[in-house]
Amino acid sequence: MFYYTYVLKSQKNGEMYIGWTVNLKVRLSKHNEGLVKATKSYIPYNLVYFEACKSKSKAILREKTLKTGFGRKFLAKRI
């Protein structure tokens, strides 16, 4: 089983959202259907980056890292 850290980019305003999940396809659908309170105002979203981790704790740690200044600079170079 894999855990995914992912980055979405809003087509509406270009803002990025960083999260983690066990099912990337279902989670993206929930974001785009407006079922996630934090992102429903800015739908639709595109998946622009993801990483697979073997443990939940590593996926959560990676999410927290990507939300830092260093993480956002890393993403800016990758996306």
N, C-alpha and C positions, 0 to 999 in steps of 0.2 A: 504494500500500500504506500502511496505517495501523498504528501501534503504539498500544496502549491502556494507560493507567494506570488502575487500578481499585481500588475499595474494597469489601470484603466485610464483612458483619456476621454474626456467628455467632448462630444461633437458640438455641443452647444456653446461651451465657453473655453475649451482647451485645458481645463483643470484636470489634474491627475488625482486618482484615488488609489491607495495602496492597501492591500488586504491579504488574507490567507484563507485557504479552503481545502477541503478534501476532494471536491468535485468542481473542477474549473468551469466546465460547460454549464452546469446547473447554476452555479454562482453568477456567472455572466448573465444568464437569462434572468435571474432574480433582480440584478441591478437594472437591466434594460426594461423590465416590466414594472419598475417603480416600487418593488417590494422591499427595498433597502432604504430606510429612512435617511441615512446620511448622503445618499446619492440621487434620490428620486427627483430632485429639483433640476438636475442637469443631464437627464437622459436625452439621447442615447449615448452609450459608451462603446468604445473599441478597446479590445484587449491589445495592449502594445508591448507587454513584456511579462514573462513569467519564469519562475524557477521551480524545479521539483526538489523536494527534500524528503529524506527517509523518516524523519520524525517530526511530530507536531511541534515540539519545543524548538527545533531548528528553523522551522517555517515561521514561527512567531518571532523568533529572534531576528531572522532576516527581514521580516516586515518592519520591525522596530528600527533596524539599521537603515533600511531604505527611506524611512521617514525623517532621518537626520539630515543635516546639511551635507555631510559627506555622501550619504546615500542619494540625495537628490542630484548632486553633481555627477555621481556615477551614472544615474539614470539619464541625465541630460546628454552624456556622451554616448550612451547605448541606444537611445531611442531616436 
